[in-house]
Each structure stands twice: as structure tokens, then as C-alpha cells.
Amino acid sequence: MNHTRRAMISVAVANGLLLFGYGLSLPFFTVYLISQKGLSASMAGLIIALSALSRSISSAAAGELSDVFGRKNIMLWGIALEVAAMLGLALCIEYHFQTGWLLLCYFLTTFLGAAFRPASNAWVTDNTTPKQRVEAFGIIRVGLNLGWALGPAAGGFLVRWSYSYAFYLTALSYCLTVLYLQRILKDDYAEAKSRSRRPQFVSLILSLKDSRLAKICLYVLLITAVNSQLVVGLSIHCNTYLHMPEHYIGWFFTINGLAVVFLQYHASLLMKRIRLTTSMLIGCVLYALGYGSVGFFGSFTPIAFGVLLAAMGELIVSPGEQTLTSNIASPQTRGRYLGMIMVFYNMGSSLGFFAAGWLGQYVAPVYLPGPWLIIGAVAVTAGLGFYALRRNLTDEEDGKFTAPVPIKKDTVTLH
């Protein structure tokens, strides 16, 4: 195992620990607000949507700050401050503080929690060549999905016993991540480069003047809105219209997570053989086929197959969008560019959640496959957009690498 791969596995472990900790408690916060604090479902939904907005702002700021102060510093300080906010949230729950204090700690937690990914992705970019990045981001994706597969499963048991203890254990998991990263992560190169400028938040917004970044952000927003249908759209469809039991819906989540864990590495190796823009088109088409077919089926097995197809699209698109963004950024703006991608990722999630509810309420009663055909069309649109980007990319930026031409030695003919 080479040094680069070992480094990527280390960062993947950190991402997995963070998402495991997140899954222990935060997915159940909506249930807590409704069942324990008496909030309406619409008010709880609004709170979650506002937290997504706070993550967008934090992602942008963290990416810019990581270009200036170093990747490792932003990763560690972001998690450490999140630990303090998480402990405050746990105390609010345990001692039944007023809802205002509870929500303040919650928004601080979500805001600070979004700082890690842009800095982490920038660190991955600093420590890989363009040829290695698809595989590297694929390894990170495996760590994320392992954490997501285990965290909510354990959290479901914890919250039956105590909501506050679930949040305390989340804080503990984050503490362990800080100690782990402090020990294994080296960031000398990035920190030395970072002293060349100060934070420029106006330039952060103006970075979208780079038409290539702006287009990638748009297509990321669209395909993330498609991806978010797994959480909300599929639940509405299966529960409201097909009357499936809840554990069937849970199995769909499991299928999605396990597909990414077991197939991501192999997909990344295949992606290295073709252009990134071609890979992105294939991934988006798999999304379209998977989710676009859901509305035509009424039983578990064919819908599970559709979810599997969509998961195969995810394991291509997710590392691909990070790699494309990394490849077009300069060393001094990698954090800024990757932060902007996370902004539109979070916006796409919010858009997808809203669209799922709207389509499920107004389109599905008229024509049940309608919402899923619309979602499939959005996926194809994003895929064609990514494919069209190849006109604006160099071969190296698009992941096409040519072998060096061997130098022919001069020959001497003896007569």
C-alpha cells in the first residue's frame, strides 16, 4: 500500500467517525422536537431547512479560511468548537432548557459541523495528483458511508433510552476524531502556502465568475436534489401511496449504503480509465434510470433494484464532482472552490427535500409515476451539463491521461 493511499484511508476513517457520531443523534432531532418539545411537523421542517442554510454559509467560509490558515487547522478547530456546541445541546436536552437555547446550540452544531468537509477535501487535493483524485475521493466516500450505515442504527437504540446520552456520545466521537487527526495528519505544505494572502470573502462569491465553476455548481445542485429523494421522496412514495411498512424503507437506505461501501473502490478504478465528464454522464443516467423507474413499481424488489441503480450513480457522481472541482482550482483557491461546491450541495439537498414534498402532494395523486419521471429528467439534464463541460476542460482536468511517448534512440547503420 503506497503512502498516498494510506493517507486517504486515514482521512476516510476520520470522515467515518464524524458521520458515525452525527448518525448517533442528529437524525433524530426532528423526532425530539415533535415528540418531546411539542413543535409541529412544519415548524420542525423549517428548523431543519434553516440548518441546511447555515451549513451552506459555513462551507463557503471554511473553504476560504482553509486556503489561508491551512487545512488541518480548520478541520481541527471546526470539530473542537462543534464538540462544545454538541455538549451544550446535550445539556439543554437533559435539563429541559427553554427551546430558544436548545435551537441556538443546534444551529451552532450544524454551522460548525459543515466546516470539516471543504477543508478535508482541499487536503485530499493537496496530497494527490489529478490522476489519483477519483480513487482518493472514492476512498473518502467509503468511510462516509460506513459511518452512515452504523451511526443511525446505533442511535435508534440510544434515543429509546435517552436523547441526551445520544448527543453526549456524539460529542465523544467528535473528540476522538480530533485526537486521531491531530496525531496522524500532516499539513506542512498547505500551511506554508497559506501565508501568501488573507481571507477574501468577496472574492469567494466572485469565484463564480469562473464559468466552469459556476456550471459545476449548477449541475451539483441539480443532481444533489435528485440524490436527496432517497430520504424524503422515497419515504413519501412508499409509505403514503404504497403503504409499505417502515422497515422496508429502512432496507432501502441499507441497500444504498452497502452498495457504496462495497462498490465504490471498484467504480473509482473504472472511472480512471475514461474522461470524468463521460463518467458523470453515466452516473447521472444511472440516477435517472433508478429513480425514474420507482413510480412504476408497487412492490419491494423492483424498487430495491431502482435504489441500487441510483446508488451506482451516486458512487460515480460524488467523487467525480469533487475531482472536477479540484482539477480546475489553483493551489491557492482549492479550499474556496471546494467550499462553493458544498454550498450548492447543501442548497440542492434543501431544494430536493422541498420538491419531494411538493411533488408527493400535488403531482403523485394525479399520476403516480409523475414525480419520479420529473426527477429522472432532472438527472439527465445534469448529466448532459457535465458532459458538455468537456469543451472547457483540458485533457488532464477531464481525467484523460496519455502515456509518455518513448524517446527513440538514434541508430547507426554499419556498412
Solvent accessible surface area in square Angstrom, and as a share of the most:
residue,aa,sasa,rsa
1,M,145,0.65
2,N,85,0.44
3,H,136,0.61
4,T,31,0.18
5,R,76,0.28
6,R,122,0.45
7,A,19,0.15
8,M,2,0.01
9,I,65,0.33
10,S,26,0.17
11,V,0,0.00
12,A,7,0.05
13,V,67,0.38
14,A,0,0.00
15,N,2,0.01
16,G,10,0.10
17,L,54,0.27
18,L,22,0.11
19,L,46,0.23
20,F,60,0.25
21,G,0,0.00
22,Y,74,0.28
23,G,0,0.00
24,L,8,0.04
25,S,0,0.00
26,L,14,0.07
27,P,47,0.30
28,F,38,0.16
29,F,0,0.00
30,T,43,0.25
31,V,79,0.45
32,Y,9,0.04
33,L,0,0.00
34,I,71,0.36
35,S,67,0.43
36,Q,107,0.48
37,K,56,0.24
38,G,65,0.62
39,L,33,0.17
40,S,62,0.40
41,A,73,0.57
42,S,90,0.58
43,M,92,0.41
44,A,0,0.00
45,G,38,0.36
46,L,92,0.46
47,I,8,0.04
48,I,46,0.23
49,A,49,0.38
50,L,81,0.40
51,S,0,0.00
52,A,4,0.03
53,L,100,0.50
54,S,18,0.12
55,R,56,0.20
56,S,5,0.03
57,I,101,0.51
58,S,4,0.03
59,S,0,0.00
60,A,11,0.09
61,A,27,0.21
62,A,4,0.03
63,G,0,0.00
64,E,0,0.00
65,L,49,0.25
66,S,1,0.01
67,D,10,0.05
68,V,8,0.05
69,F,87,0.36
70,G,0,0.00
71,R,8,0.03
72,K,28,0.12
73,N,51,0.26
74,I,24,0.12
75,M,0,0.00
76,L,21,0.11
77,W,167,0.59
78,G,8,0.08
79,I,2,0.01
80,A,42,0.33
81,L,88,0.44
82,E,11,0.05
83,V,14,0.08
84,A,63,0.49
85,A,10,0.08
86,M,0,0.00
87,L,74,0.37
88,G,18,0.18
89,L,0,0.00
90,A,0,0.00
91,L,77,0.38
92,C,6,0.04
93,I,9,0.04
94,E,64,0.29
95,Y,132,0.50
96,H,147,0.66
97,F,91,0.38
98,Q,140,0.62
99,T,45,0.26
100,G,54,0.51
101,W,147,0.52
102,L,2,0.01
103,L,35,0.17
104,L,88,0.44
105,C,19,0.11
106,Y,10,0.04
107,F,55,0.23
108,L,78,0.39
109,T,1,0.00
110,T,9,0.05
111,F,74,0.31
112,L,33,0.17
113,G,26,0.25
114,A,12,0.09
115,A,11,0.09
116,F,8,0.03
117,R,58,0.21
118,P,0,0.00
119,A,0,0.00
120,S,1,0.00
121,N,3,0.01
122,A,0,0.00
123,W,10,0.04
124,V,0,0.00
125,T,0,0.00
126,D,25,0.13
127,N,64,0.33
128,T,11,0.06
129,T,71,0.41
130,P,36,0.23
131,K,114,0.48
132,Q,62,0.27
133,R,9,0.03
134,V,8,0.05
135,E,15,0.07
136,A,3,0.02
137,F,7,0.03
138,G,0,0.00
139,I,18,0.09
140,I,5,0.03
141,R,30,0.11
142,V,31,0.18
143,G,8,0.07
144,L,13,0.06
145,N,9,0.05
146,L,83,0.41
147,G,3,0.03
148,W,93,0.33
149,A,42,0.33
150,L,107,0.53
151,G,0,0.00
152,P,32,0.20
153,A,61,0.48
154,A,38,0.29
155,G,0,0.00
156,G,22,0.21
157,F,146,0.61
158,L,31,0.16
159,V,21,0.12
160,R,204,0.74
161,W,180,0.63
162,S,25,0.16
163,Y,36,0.14
164,S,7,0.05
165,Y,98,0.37
166,A,0,0.00
167,F,0,0.00
168,Y,59,0.23
169,L,71,0.35
170,T,0,0.00
171,A,3,0.02
172,L,96,0.48
173,S,8,0.05
174,Y,6,0.02
175,C,49,0.30
176,L,90,0.45
177,T,0,0.00
178,V,30,0.17
179,L,120,0.60
180,Y,62,0.23
181,L,0,0.00
182,Q,102,0.45
183,R,202,0.74
184,I,60,0.30
185,L,4,0.02
186,K,144,0.61
187,D,8,0.04
188,D,114,0.59
189,Y,122,0.46
190,A,8,0.06
191,E,43,0.19
192,A,74,0.58
193,K,82,0.35
194,S,4,0.02
195,R,159,0.58
196,S,86,0.56
197,R,46,0.17
198,R,198,0.72
199,P,45,0.28
200,Q,79,0.35
201,F,96,0.40
202,V,113,0.65
203,S,34,0.22
204,L,8,0.04
205,I,109,0.55
206,L,93,0.46
207,S,12,0.08
208,L,53,0.26
209,K,158,0.67
210,D,40,0.21
211,S,66,0.42
212,R,52,0.19
213,L,0,0.00
214,A,36,0.28
215,K,79,0.33
216,I,0,0.00
217,C,1,0.01
218,L,91,0.45
219,Y,31,0.12
220,V,0,0.00
221,L,25,0.12
222,L,38,0.19
223,I,4,0.02
224,T,5,0.03
225,A,9,0.07
226,V,1,0.00
227,N,30,0.16
228,S,7,0.05
229,Q,4,0.02
230,L,18,0.09
231,V,76,0.44
232,V,41,0.23
233,G,7,0.06
234,L,0,0.00
235,S,29,0.19
236,I,50,0.25
237,H,6,0.03
238,C,0,0.00
239,N,63,0.32
240,T,73,0.43
241,Y,63,0.24
242,L,39,0.20
243,H,146,0.65
244,M,14,0.06
245,P,57,0.36
246,E,127,0.57
247,H,112,0.50
248,Y,77,0.29
249,I,16,0.08
250,G,32,0.31
251,W,140,0.49
252,F,0,0.00
253,F,68,0.28
254,T,54,0.31
255,I,43,0.22
256,N,11,0.06
257,G,3,0.03
258,L,79,0.39
259,A,9,0.07
260,V,0,0.00
261,V,22,0.13
262,F,139,0.58
263,L,72,0.36
264,Q,0,0.00
265,Y,73,0.28
266,H,109,0.49
267,A,11,0.09
268,S,0,0.00
269,L,60,0.30
270,L,107,0.53
271,M,7,0.03
272,K,69,0.29
273,R,189,0.69
274,I,72,0.36
275,R,55,0.20
276,L,2,0.01
277,T,0,0.00
278,T,36,0.21
279,S,2,0.01
280,M,0,0.00
281,L,39,0.19
282,I,77,0.39
283,G,0,0.00
284,C,0,0.00
285,V,55,0.32
286,L,31,0.15
287,Y,5,0.02
288,A,12,0.09
289,L,101,0.50
290,G,0,0.00
291,Y,1,0.00
292,G,10,0.09
293,S,29,0.19
294,V,0,0.00
295,G,5,0.04
296,F,112,0.47
297,F,76,0.32
298,G,55,0.53
299,S,59,0.38
300,F,59,0.24
301,T,101,0.59
302,P,38,0.24
303,I,0,0.00
304,A,12,0.09
305,F,118,0.49
306,G,1,0.01
307,V,0,0.00
308,L,60,0.30
309,L,35,0.17
310,A,1,0.01
311,A,0,0.00
312,M,68,0.30
313,G,0,0.00
314,E,9,0.04
315,L,6,0.03
316,I,21,0.11
317,V,4,0.03
318,S,18,0.11
319,P,2,0.01
320,G,0,0.00
321,E,8,0.04
322,Q,11,0.05
323,T,1,0.00
324,L,0,0.00
325,T,0,0.00
326,S,1,0.01
327,N,17,0.09
328,I,15,0.08
329,A,12,0.09
330,S,47,0.30
331,P,53,0.33
332,Q,70,0.31
333,T,27,0.16
334,R,29,0.11
335,G,0,0.00
336,R,21,0.08
337,Y,23,0.09
338,L,0,0.00
339,G,0,0.00
340,M,6,0.03
341,I,1,0.00
342,M,12,0.05
343,V,18,0.10
344,F,36,0.15
345,Y,61,0.23
346,N,11,0.06
347,M,82,0.37
348,G,0,0.00
349,S,17,0.11
350,S,35,0.23
351,L,78,0.39
352,G,0,0.00
353,F,70,0.29
354,F,144,0.60
355,A,25,0.19
356,A,4,0.03
357,G,29,0.28
358,W,124,0.43
359,L,12,0.06
360,G,9,0.09
361,Q,115,0.51
362,Y,120,0.46
363,V,31,0.18
364,A,7,0.05
365,P,85,0.53
366,V,131,0.75
367,Y,110,0.42
368,L,55,0.28
369,P,15,0.09
370,G,7,0.07
371,P,10,0.07
372,W,7,0.02
373,L,80,0.40
374,I,79,0.40
375,I,9,0.05
376,G,7,0.07
377,A,59,0.46
378,V,41,0.24
379,A,0,0.00
380,V,58,0.33
381,T,76,0.44
382,A,0,0.00
383,G,0,0.00
384,L,104,0.52
385,G,10,0.10
386,F,0,0.00
387,Y,84,0.32
388,A,34,0.26
389,L,2,0.01
390,R,66,0.24
391,R,194,0.71
392,N,70,0.36
393,L,19,0.09
394,T,81,0.47
395,D,70,0.36
396,E,96,0.43
397,E,28,0.12
398,D,0,0.00
399,G,9,0.08
400,K,86,0.37
401,F,72,0.30
402,T,106,0.62
403,A,87,0.67
404,P,125,0.78
405,V,132,0.76
406,P,111,0.70
407,I,164,0.83
408,K,185,0.78
409,K,180,0.76
410,D,143,0.74
411,T,124,0.72
412,V,127,0.73
413,T,101,0.59
414,L,161,0.80
415,H,217,0.97
